Amino acid sequence: ALYSYNFENKQSNLEIEGNGCIEYIDPSSGKIVITRNDHGEHNKTILIKEGADGKERAIAQNVYDIYKVIGNKIFYTIGNKKVRSLCSIGLDGEGYVEVMKYIEKIVRSDDEWLYITRGDKEYVTLYRMSVNGGQAQKIAFGVSKWDVREDNFTIFEGYFYFTNFNNVLCRVRMDSTGFQELVRDVNLIIAIKGGKIF
């Protein structure tokens, strides 16, 4: 259960009871984004609770996984282990959009872009899409899955560095221009330090 504490009247209030996971609390509106597992880990319902005294309201069901809230939109996937679509919905439960079909996962994001992969083998295609909508833009094809992990996503001076399916170290700008093949027979990018890539 989730409780809140009011500093003015010094009282606790039960906000959410039962099972579930609190994914986000909107600081401006006080809305709480909750997920509950309906029938297993990848069959969730996204609910919104409208402030301390509001009731819970389901805004999305059969959710494979929730990604995060960016701005006033909740990004999540629907589908199954093999086929998923990226969707978004507003914190008010309005404005549902199927953003992109046939994705593997969202590997990174910032305030402007979502970075998304397609493909489920050892190599994937990397795309970026504005968090405000629009068409997905392909950045690079044949990217090693190792190079698109959150802890191994290497961007240096505006270039994304990766190894491809031919074990070639490549780089490309995040807007997909300036692609270059740099070095052959590369197994793994370890780090970029002091102007050198290891």
N, C-alpha and C positions, 0 to 999 in steps of 0.2 A: 504494500500500500504506500501511497505518496501523501505526505502531510505538508501543509504550509504553516508558517508561524507569522502572525501579525504583530509587528513591533509596537503598534499603537495601542491595541487592546490586550496585548500579551496572551493571545489565545491561539491554540492549534486548530487547524481545520483539515478534515479528511478530504483530499482532492481526488484520489483515484483508489478504488479498492479492487481487489482481485489480482489476477495475473496480468502480465503485460510488461512492456518496456517503454520507458519514456525516451523518446528520440530527440525531442527539441522543445524548448520553452521559448516562445517569442517574447522578447523583452518589452516591446512596445504595446502589444495587445494583451499579453498574459495568456495567450492560447497555448495549450499543451498538445503536442503531437505524440500519440501513443500507438504502439503496434501490439497486437495480440496474435498469437499463433492459433489458427483455427484447427488445422489438421496436420500438424507437423511444422518443421522449421521453415519450409518454403511455401507456406500457404497462410499468409498473414492478412489481417485487416488493419487498415490505418484509420485511427479515430482522432477526432479533434474534441478537446474539452474547452469550452468557451469561458476561461477565467475560473476563479475560485468557486463561484456558485452555479456555473453553467452545467448542462448535461453533456455527456459524451455523445458524439455523433459520428457514425461510420461514414467515411468519404471515399474509401477504396477497399475493394475486397479481392481475394485471390492474388495477393501480392507475393511475388517470388522473393524480393528483397527490397528494403528501403535503402536509398543511398544517403541523401542528406537534404537539408533545407538550404536553399540559396536564394537570398532576397525573400520574396514572399511565395516561393514555389517549393513544393516537395517533389523530389526526383526519386523514382522507384522503378523496379522492373516487374513485369508480369510474364508468365510463361512457365517454362520448366528448365531442367538442367541443360537441355540441348538447344531450345529455341526460346529466346527472350526478346521482349520489346521494352524500350525505355519510354516511360510515361512521366508526365508532370501534372500536378494539380495545385491550385492555389490554397493558401492557408485557410481561406473561407470555404473550401470545398467546391469552388467553382472553377471553370476554365480547364477542364480535363483535356489533355493533348497526348496523343501517341507520338512521341518525339522522334523515335527512330526504331525501325524493325530490325530483327536478326542481329542483336548485339551479343557480345560475350559478356563484357562488363565495363563499368566506368572505372578507369584506372587512376584518374586524377582530376582535380577541378580547381578553379580559382573563382574570383568574383565575376569573371567575364566568360570563361570557357569551361566546357566539359570535355575531357579527353576519353575517348571510347574505343574499345577494340572489338573487332569482328574476327571470327575464326576460333576454333577450339583445339587446334593442334599445337605443335611446338612453336609455330610462327603465326603472327596475326597481322591484320591491317589496322593502323592507328588513324583515328579520325578526331576532329575537334568540331564542337558545335557551340554556338553562342547560347548562354543560359537564357537569353531573351527569345530564342526560337530561330527559325530559319533552317536552311539545308546543312547537313553535315558536310564537312570538307575533309577529304582524304589527305593525310600528312605523309604517311609512308606505308609501303607494302612489304611483306615478308620480314617483319620485325620479330626478333627473338622475344619470346614471352618473358624471359629473364629481364630484358631491358625496359619493360613497361610495368614492372612492379613498382608500387608506391615508393619503396625505399631504394629503388635502383633506376629511377626515371632521370636520365642525365641531360640537363639543359645547361649549356654554357655559351655565353655571349650571343644569345638568340637562336642557337642551333640545338636541335635534338640529336643526340648521338646514339647509335644503335648498331648491332650486328645483324646481318641478314641471313637468309637461308643458305647462302654460299660462303658463310664465314668471312664476309667482308665488313670491315668497320666503315660505317656510312654516317653522314650528317645531312640534315635538312632543316631549313628554317621552319618555325612553327606555323607559318602560313603556306607551307608545302613548296616554297620556292628554294632555289639554290642547292638542290640535291647534289651530293658529291660522294664518290667512293674513295676512301682514304687509304686503307691498308688491307691486304688480303691475309688469309689464314689467322684470323682473330677468333679466339674462343669466347672471350669474356671481357667486358669493360669493367675495370675495378674502380677507377676514380679519375677525376681531372684535378690536377694540382699544379700550381706554378706554371700555368700555360702548357702543360703536357698532359696527354691522356695515357693512362696506364692500362 
